[in-house]
Amino acid sequence: MKETPTHTAVREGYARVANEKTSCCGPTGRGTTAEIKTATQIGYSDVDLAGPAATGNLGLGCGNPTAIASLQPGEVVVDLGSGAGFDALLAAEKLGSNGRFIGVDMTPEMLARARTNAVNAGYARTVEFREGLIEALPVASGSADVIISNCVINLSPDKKTAFREAFRVLKPGGRLAISDILLTEPLPPEVAQSVAALIGCVAGAETEEVYVGHMRDAGFTAIELQRRPAGEIFDFATDDPVISAAIAEFGIERAREVAGTVFSYTIRATKP
């Protein structure tokens, strides 16, 4: 797939996150009380946040896909947009020595951090990270038991293709377990076109109807969804540069208004 300006903007934004330890969708995982509270709110346990996987926690998720994926020892898992490897290392604990985890990310700075974290956590043999787009996965067809993703597909400029790629990579009977940002109504045009809102995980989001339609078109069945308001992820009192840029562009009231239409979803589905 040919790269788009959206890919470039997202890569540059997440490179800054990797290098500067700032966040996109929420606080960074530096271990303060507020940051730990946010991580537990979106599905991570105290054990997750205290274990070796925590080195990969940059506070970029909107859920915990490893908690809903029912991972089993020996399975092959592919992560769409694996970041610094937080979910990878949590999954590796469950997959055991015979399992395999493949993280795909398009940002070299994130890949470098993830590879270092995997080595330091002792998972270099079972966890690997590959550079690539989620719309053109560098993974063989029918090779994965499970695909996970955490607040990444919403950033894709071609979600239909991303889901088709996920379907292609899964084995028959394979499972999809993702967390993502969806909307109750389409974004106002000025927000939908904003780079700040895109890197903030909002501008690329679609409504549930459209998003699930992409999944069904790709071939997924047994689609299950749960949602909760995502407003708690967006801390408007923070000095985070991404959120500050969005406030500067739209104003605090407009930013809060848009945040009220944003929901964090956990989604499970199956490839027949």
Secondary structure as GFF3:
##gff-version 3
##sequence-region A 1 272
A	DSSP	alpha_helix	5	20	.	.	.	ID=ss1
A	DSSP	alpha_helix	33	41	.	.	.	ID=ss2
A	DSSP	alpha_helix	46	50	.	.	.	ID=ss3
A	DSSP	three_ten_helix	52	56	.	.	.	ID=ss4
A	DSSP	three_ten_helix	65	67	.	.	.	ID=ss5
A	DSSP	beta_strand	76	80	.	.	.	ID=ss6
A	DSSP	alpha_helix	86	95	.	.	.	ID=ss7
A	DSSP	beta_strand	100	105	.	.	.	ID=ss8
A	DSSP	alpha_helix	108	121	.	.	.	ID=ss9
A	DSSP	beta_strand	127	131	.	.	.	ID=ss10
A	DSSP	beta_strand	144	150	.	.	.	ID=ss11
A	DSSP	three_ten_helix	153	155	.	.	.	ID=ss12
A	DSSP	alpha_helix	159	169	.	.	.	ID=ss13
A	DSSP	beta_strand	170	183	.	.	.	ID=ss14
A	DSSP	alpha_helix	189	192	.	.	.	ID=ss15
A	DSSP	alpha_helix	195	199	.	.	.	ID=ss16
A	DSSP	alpha_helix	208	218	.	.	.	ID=ss17
A	DSSP	beta_strand	221	229	.	.	.	ID=ss18
A	DSSP	three_ten_helix	231	233	.	.	.	ID=ss19
A	DSSP	alpha_helix	241	250	.	.	.	ID=ss20
A	DSSP	alpha_helix	252	259	.	.	.	ID=ss21
A	DSSP	beta_strand	262	270	.	.	.	ID=ss22
###
